[in-house]
Amino acid sequence: MDYATLVRAVDEDAALRRKQPLQPAGGKNDKIFPPTYPEERRGQGPRHVFERRRLNGREAWCVLVDSVQSQANRLEEVLLAALRQGVITMPHVSVDFRGAELVGITEITSLDAPHRVYDAILRDSSLDGKPFMKSELGIRLAGAKPTDATALLETSPTALLFGAWHSTGEGGGFGAKFPRTLVSEIIAVDVPVEDGPTDARTGEVEIRTAGRRTGSRIDPLGVLRRVEVFKGQDGWDVVKERAGKGAKQVRPSEINHGNIAPTVRPMTNGSVGAPPVFQHGTFELMGRWNIARDGTGTVSVDFMQGGNIIESDVFRVVSSDAAGTRFWLISTHPTVGGVVVPELVSAEAVRLR
């Protein structure tokens, strides 16, 4: 896609999108390991996010491999790396921590702060001797809105790509809010699942992976289960008095000694066996904002001002298939110059849905 095509698309089309098939680095029949999320109720344990989705006229069980929020963070990492390597130039805000003597932290930017340019880290920093949000730039950012997004475009245009909300601004959550226009996620479809325990309170059946977890241990020291071990305030010992206050007898396995008999158990989380995996990405072209220019009113733009930001460069970098961004998943889709070319979605096609 050349620049002229992209400019025309901004004016005439609804979105750029791509559906990229992925497979594990170990091959298409290898397992994947989706992320786990905290339990919803006590005793449930960490779990994957399983959900039913409508695919090609049918319902299928899917598991979330990388969420929209996580993908945004990973894509920001790609942009930040490109900035630091001098591959691209882009306006952004950086907080200097070199004088704070924090081990491993020298700066935090609007590309890696959790809430981007409206993050508390930036809010609680200073600019030109003033609290950041009380500075001239901070006041402009606080006043930004979809009808005039000039301050964001000039200071942190990625906030318009990935979304931003000045949630701590005046008015209790009524601060500047910009929905994301670049949405990407990775899911696995047709995953093997089974019914798990039933919630006694709601009657809801928990869905879990059909995978199995195995476990065993052979102790090279040959410590037997009948060996007396005591664990107390001072650690463990084979003599109760030396284990400290409150010492109680425990099994050797509780201090990581002794054999563990082989077991095969259902998994509430872990691996999912060889499902098709896809990355879905959509860059909305219809969600534009207004910026003021030369005091002559407002004009609609999409992440471009004075040649500082070129849409094609931003999208190419954001959509790049950089190593380490997809859980050891490899694209199997044909590419052009190493990039999976997105398709244009016409505004007419969106209206006809």
Secondary structure by P-SEA (a helix, b strand, c coil): ccaaaaaaaaacccbbbbbbbbbccccccbbbbcccccccccccccccbbbbbbcccbbbbbbbcccaaaaaaaaaaaaaaaaaaccccccbbbbbcccccccccccccccccccccccccccccccccccccccaaaaaaaaccccccccccccccccccccccccccccccccccccccccccccccccbbbbccccccccbbbbbbcbbbbbccccccccccccccccccccccccccccccbbbbbccccccbbbbcbbbbbbccccccccbbbbbbbbbccbbbbbbccccbbbbbcccccccccaaaaaaaaacccccccccccccccccccccbbbbbbaaaaaac
